[in-house]
Amino acid sequence: MENELKQLESLGLVLPTPAYLLGAILFGIAGYVAWRRGRKMNNPMLKWTGLALMLYPYAVAQTWLLFVFGIALCFWVYWNW
């Protein structure tokens, strides 16, 4: 098992940290709530920001960037709520 993990790491594939996984789940849930609210209230800004919150963890690899963008998008959702 350890040898397989080292082979994957040599290819550039690493497992995400628990903090990254927790952040991705929390921001995904917040994005889903914002998307549903934006769709229900016919607010396109809120709907698209919620979609961005749900999808951006797939494009960000570093944990600190995940939290910086996630918190910024959550403030934007709060401002437009």
Backbone as CSV, one residue per row, in Angstrom:
resi,resn,N_x,N_y,N_z,CA_x,CA_y,CA_z,C_x,C_y,C_z
1,MET,0.824,-1.195,0.000,0.000,0.000,0.000,0.865,1.255,0.000
2,GLU,1.880,1.268,0.862,2.746,2.438,0.945,3.511,2.646,-0.352
3,ASN,3.922,1.549,-0.982,4.648,1.636,-2.241,3.752,2.215,-3.345
4,GLU,2.480,1.834,-3.333,1.547,2.352,-4.333,1.327,3.850,-4.154
5,LEU,1.242,4.315,-2.897,1.086,5.743,-2.640,2.307,6.525,-3.103
6,LYS,3.490,5.965,-2.904,4.712,6.635,-3.366,4.752,6.696,-4.887
7,GLN,4.274,5.669,-5.555,4.222,5.692,-7.022,3.261,6.760,-7.508
8,LEU,2.105,6.886,-6.858,1.147,7.916,-7.241,1.701,9.308,-6.973
9,GLU,2.399,9.478,-5.857,3.001,10.774,-5.553,4.081,11.125,-6.558
10,SER,4.823,10.144,-7.047,5.839,10.418,-8.054,5.214,10.859,-9.374
11,LEU,3.967,10.476,-9.610,3.245,10.921,-10.805,2.571,12.278,-10.603
12,GLY,2.646,12.815,-9.388,2.047,14.109,-9.100,0.645,14.017,-8.524
13,LEU,0.180,12.833,-8.211,-1.149,12.656,-7.637,-1.022,12.502,-6.123
14,VAL,-1.651,13.410,-5.395,-1.621,13.337,-3.934,-3.050,13.405,-3.414
15,LEU,-3.266,12.798,-2.282,-4.585,12.831,-1.656,-4.813,14.183,-0.996
16,PRO,-6.028,14.692,-1.031,-6.297,15.972,-0.367,-6.257,15.823,1.156
17,THR,-5.976,16.931,1.817,-5.925,16.927,3.273,-7.346,16.903,3.830
18,PRO,-7.500,16.501,5.078,-8.837,16.539,5.690,-9.434,17.953,5.716
19,ALA,-8.593,18.971,5.892,-9.090,20.353,5.889,-9.649,20.714,4.516
20,TYR,-8.984,20.268,3.461,-9.471,20.535,2.116,-10.817,19.841,1.881
21,LEU,-10.917,18.595,2.294,-12.174,17.863,2.110,-13.312,18.511,2.894
22,LEU,-13.048,18.915,4.121,-14.068,19.577,4.927,-14.496,20.896,4.290
23,GLY,-13.530,21.681,3.835,-13.853,22.945,3.183,-14.654,22.738,1.907
24,ALA,-14.279,21.762,1.103,-15.007,21.498,-0.138,-16.448,21.088,0.144
25,ILE,-16.650,20.293,1.172,-18.011,19.872,1.530,-18.822,21.055,2.047
26,LEU,-18.237,21.841,2.953,-18.963,22.984,3.521,-19.309,24.024,2.464
27,PHE,-18.351,24.364,1.604,-18.622,25.358,0.571,-19.565,24.800,-0.488
28,GLY,-19.527,23.510,-0.720,-20.485,22.901,-1.641,-21.905,22.973,-1.110
29,ILE,-22.063,22.730,0.176,-23.400,22.833,0.787,-23.886,24.281,0.764
30,ALA,-23.004,25.213,1.097,-23.381,26.633,1.062,-23.748,27.048,-0.359
31,GLY,-23.022,26.537,-1.345,-23.333,26.845,-2.741,-24.666,26.273,-3.171
32,TYR,-24.966,25.083,-2.712,-26.254,24.470,-3.050,-27.408,25.272,-2.466
33,VAL,-27.253,25.708,-1.210,-28.293,26.516,-0.571,-28.468,27.833,-1.316
34,ALA,-27.363,28.477,-1.681,-27.451,29.744,-2.409,-28.067,29.540,-3.789
35,TRP,-27.687,28.470,-4.466,-28.240,28.187,-5.800,-29.746,27.957,-5.729
36,ARG,-30.189,27.177,-4.745,-31.629,26.932,-4.589,-32.377,28.220,-4.279
37,ARG,-31.814,29.037,-3.388,-32.458,30.303,-3.024,-32.514,31.246,-4.232
38,GLY,-31.421,31.318,-4.992,-31.387,32.174,-6.172,-32.368,31.731,-7.236
39,ARG,-32.518,30.428,-7.388,-33.471,29.905,-8.368,-34.904,30.168,-7.927
40,LYS,-35.160,29.992,-6.634,-36.504,30.196,-6.104,-36.906,31.665,-6.158
41,MET,-35.979,32.549,-5.834,-36.276,33.982,-5.796,-36.031,34.669,-7.141
42,ASN,-35.659,33.903,-8.165,-35.369,34.434,-9.495,-34.283,35.516,-9.423
43,ASN,-33.214,35.216,-8.697,-32.075,36.113,-8.538,-30.872,35.471,-9.227
44,PRO,-30.571,35.885,-10.470,-29.489,35.222,-11.206,-28.115,35.390,-10.560
45,MET,-27.848,36.524,-9.906,-26.556,36.727,-9.259,-26.337,35.702,-8.153
46,LEU,-27.351,35.473,-7.356,-27.266,34.504,-6.268,-27.178,33.082,-6.815
47,LYS,-27.915,32.811,-7.854,-27.917,31.470,-8.452,-26.543,31.125,-9.026
48,TRP,-25.934,32.049,-9.770,-24.637,31.757,-10.385,-23.508,31.755,-9.371
49,THR,-23.617,32.565,-8.332,-22.607,32.530,-7.279,-22.684,31.208,-6.517
50,GLY,-23.898,30.711,-6.294,-24.052,29.406,-5.668,-23.450,28.298,-6.515
51,LEU,-23.650,28.385,-7.821,-23.055,27.392,-8.724,-21.532,27.467,-8.676
52,ALA,-20.996,28.684,-8.624,-19.546,28.851,-8.512,-19.022,28.248,-7.208
53,LEU,-19.757,28.436,-6.122,-19.351,27.857,-4.838,-19.341,26.330,-4.893
54,MET,-20.270,25.762,-5.630,-20.318,24.298,-5.716,-19.197,23.744,-6.588
55,LEU,-18.783,24.466,-7.608,-17.860,23.909,-8.590,-16.401,24.321,-8.449
56,TYR,-16.118,25.446,-7.799,-14.735,25.909,-7.775,-13.771,24.974,-7.042
57,PRO,-14.178,24.150,-6.067,-13.187,23.255,-5.454,-12.543,22.277,-6.450
58,TYR,-13.195,22.023,-7.564,-12.602,21.143,-8.575,-11.454,21.817,-9.307
59,ALA,-11.380,23.147,-9.273,-10.352,23.881,-10.004,-9.222,24.380,-9.110
60,VAL,-9.376,24.280,-7.796,-8.383,24.800,-6.857,-7.710,23.628,-6.165
61,ALA,-6.374,23.638,-6.161,-5.647,22.512,-5.583,-5.133,22.783,-4.170
62,GLN,-4.824,24.030,-3.846,-4.273,24.345,-2.535,-5.400,24.619,-1.536
63,THR,-5.181,24.160,-0.308,-6.184,24.327,0.740,-6.405,25.792,1.077
64,TRP,-5.338,26.562,1.155,-5.494,27.968,1.523,-6.275,28.730,0.457
65,LEU,-6.077,28.396,-0.823,-6.855,29.038,-1.882,-8.324,28.632,-1.818
66,LEU,-8.571,27.391,-1.462,-9.942,26.928,-1.313,-10.681,27.781,-0.286
67,PHE,-10.051,28.031,0.848,-10.707,28.802,1.895,-10.784,30.289,1.554
68,VAL,-9.772,30.838,0.900,-9.812,32.259,0.526,-10.962,32.513,-0.443
69,PHE,-11.027,31.727,-1.521,-12.098,31.914,-2.502,-13.459,31.558,-1.913
70,GLY,-13.515,30.521,-1.096,-14.780,30.112,-0.490,-15.349,31.169,0.431
71,ILE,-14.495,31.752,1.269,-14.963,32.797,2.177,-15.384,34.032,1.385
72,ALA,-14.621,34.380,0.358,-14.978,35.541,-0.467,-16.327,35.319,-1.157
73,LEU,-16.533,34.146,-1.714,-17.811,33.863,-2.372,-18.956,33.807,-1.369
74,CYS,-18.705,33.315,-0.168,-19.748,33.292,0.859,-20.136,34.705,1.282
75,PHE,-19.164,35.607,1.383,-19.493,37.001,1.677,-20.310,37.615,0.546
76,TRP,-19.970,37.273,-0.700,-20.725,37.773,-1.845,-22.166,37.253,-1.794
77,VAL,-22.340,35.995,-1.436,-23.697,35.433,-1.300,-24.436,36.151,-0.191
78,TYR,-23.795,36.367,0.937,-24.426,37.064,2.059,-24.845,38.474,1.651
79,TRP,-23.986,39.153,0.904,-24.264,40.519,0.465,-25.469,40.556,-0.480
80,ASN,-25.628,39.532,-1.309,-26.714,39.494,-2.300,-27.950,38.750,-1.805
81,TRP,-27.931,38.244,-0.610,-29.060,37.451,-0.095,-30.241,38.364,0.066
